[in-house]
């Protein structure tokens, strides 16, 4: 279920996961650090009080449009939060989320429930090129693999706020075809015009590289720093003949994983 921005609710076998919790409303500002902020232009499809019971949170990085003050105040502090080492240290130390777990690139963590196993593997992400990386928190992608009796039933790739870069080719080598890719798009720009998330062209470049069976775009128009629209992405998808593999969801809509 697409809630808004990069926030999704995933029911994966017996597991219920929340990604990048952001429950600010239209007109409120998310703080990005170094004096930077961005205004929300949309409302989330759910309030935090309407969430079902969760097994874990998957957090790509510690930015105010992915982990906001509502999540900080209202989420259960005993929840496992699978994230970067940078974010886990701050969540444990500042906010009391004692089960925040930081994974380095290619490290994994497993959850088990009702005879199934969910493996979450941290994948490479690059939020900004060159020295600009110092202005932004480290980011990760995540591969979710649901398995039973040693057999993988489904693979779901969450890109995180990454740009296209060379390290993503290793994802293609290790995971030749994911069942579903959740793409963080939007072409978000820092002051001065530096793009720090994939725009439409980069999003389709990633589809071409990884060849997932299906993709769902998110994170494209919720904040005023985003400059590459969903219609830009849709046009580029159609131009390159990839329309059959993309599913578009409005906020509050659901799609089966398989």
N, C-alpha and C positions, 0 to 999 in steps of 0.2 A: 504494500500500500504506500503510495506516494503522499507524504504529509506536507512537504514543502521544502524549498531549498535543497539541502542534501539529506534531509530527514526522511527515512523510510521505516516501515514496520515490516519485518520479514518473518513469516511463519515457515519454518524449515523443519519438516518432520515434526518432532515433539518440541522443538525449540522455538522460542519467540525472541527475536532480536530487534533492537532499535539502533539506527545508525545516525551519527552526527546530530544529536538532539538540539533543535533550534525552535523555540516556541514563542519568540518575540512576535509582536503584531505590527501591522502596518503603521508606519510613522515612528516606531521605536528604532533606536540606533544600536548596532552591534559594534563593539570596540575591538580593534585589530592590533592594538599596541603601537608604540612610537607616536602617540598622538593621533593616530588614524582611526576613523570610524566610518560606518556606512549605514544609510537609512533603509529600513525594510519597506518594500513597496507592496507586499502581499500579506495575507493572513495564512497561518497554518491550518490544515484541514481538521486537526484535532487539537485540543488542549492537553496539557500534560496529565491532567486528572482523568482523561478519557482513555489513557493507555491501558492495555491488558497487563497482566503480570509478565514481567520480563525475565529472561534467563541471562542476558548479557547486553552490553552496549558496545558497538563497534565505532570507535572514534578515530577519524583519519588524522586529525591534528587539533591543536588547541587554539582555535580562533573563535571570536565571538559570534560568528554566524554558523558555527558548527557545535559549539558548547557555550550556551549563553547563560545569563544570570538566573533564568528560570530553571534550567536544568541543574545548575549548581545548587540552588536552594531546595528543589522539590524532588529530585530523583533519590531513590533509596541508596544510602551510602554503603550498603552491603553488596550492591550489584557488582559483578565482574565487569570491568571496562577494559576492553582490548584496544590498545593504542600504542603510540610511540613511547620510547623511554623518556623523552622530554616531557610529554604530556603526563605520563604516569607519575613522575616525580612531583610535579606540581599538583596534580589531583590528590595524591596522598598527603603531601605536606601542607598545602593551603586549604584544601576543602574537605579533608577527612574521608575521601573515597579510598579506603584501605585496600580494596581488592583491585585497584587499577593496575593493570599489568602491561609493562612496556615490552614490545617485541622489536628486536632489530630486524633489518631486512633479511628475509628468508627464514627467520625463526617462526615457530608455530606454537599454538596452544590448542589443547583438545578439551571439549566438553562432552560428557556422556549422559544419556538419558533414554530410558525405555528401550534399551537394546540398540540404540543408534549412537554414532559418534559424529561430532562436528569438529573438524579441524579448521582453525583459522590461521592463515599464513600471511605474514607481513611482506608486502611487495614494494619494489622501488617506486618512489615518487619524487618529483622535483617541482617545488612551488614557484621558484624563480631562478633565472639563470645568473651565473657569475656572482659578483659581490652582493647583489640584491638578496641572495639567499639569507644573508645575515639579518635582514629586516623581518623575515617571516619564520614562523616555527617549522620544524621538520614535519614532513607529511609522509604518510604511507598509503599504499593501496592494500587491499585485503582480498585473499582468495578464501572463500568458504567452500568446504568440501563435506558433504553429508554422506556418510557411509554406514553400511550394515553388513555384518559378517565379513568384513574385510573388503567389501566391494563398494566402490564409489558410486553413489546414486545420482549426484548432481553437483556441479561446480558453478559457483556464482562469484564473479569478480567485481569488486567495488574499486573504482579507480582512485578515489580520493582527489584532492585538488592538485593534480599533477599537470605538467606540460608534457608534450611529446619530447622524449629524449632517448638516447641510445640504450640505456639500461632496460627499457621496456621490451627490447627484443628478447631478453632472457626470459621474460614471462611467456612470450610466444613459444620459446623452445621448451620450457618446462611444462606448459599447459597448452598443448596444441589447439584445443578448441573448448573454451568454457561454454556452459549451457546458457548462461546469461551474464551480460556485462551491464553494470550500472555506471553511466558516464557522467562525471562532474564537468559541466561545460560552462558557458557564460562569458568567456573572454574577459574575466575581471581585470580591471586596470588599477595600478597604483598611480598616485599623482606623478605626472611626467609622462604617462602613457605606457608604462611597462606592463605587459600582459602577464598574469600570474595563474590563470587557469586556462584550460583548452578552449579555444574558440571553435566555430563550426568546422573549419577546415581541419584543425588538429583532431577534433573528435572523430571525423570520418577517416583520417589517417590512422587513428588507433583501431578503428573497426577493421580497416584493411589489413593492418598488421596482425591482429589477434584472431580475427575471424570467429567471433563468438556466434553461437547459433541464433542468439537473440540479444537485443540491447534495449535498454530503457534510458533515455536522457533525463537528468535532473540538474538542479543548480544552474539555472539559466536566466532567470529574470526576477529573482526575489529581492535583490539589493541594487542600489543605484551605482555600484561600481561595475556592474555587469554590462558589457557592451555588445555581446554577440547573442542574438535572439534565438529562440527555438525555431522560428521560421527560417532563419539563416541556416541552421543545422539541417532542417528538413529539406530545404532546397539543395544543399550540398549532397545529402544522402541520395536524393532522387537523381541528381546529375551523375553520380558515380554508380548508379544501378544497384543500390543496397537497400532500397525501401522495404523489401520483403522481410528483412531481419530486425527492423526497428519497431518497437511498440511505444506509443505515446500515451502518457497518462496525465489527466488533469489531477489537481490536488484532491485527495480523498478517493481517487479511483484505485482499483486493485487489478492485478493480473495474476493468473496462475504461474507458478515458477516453471512448471514443466509443460 
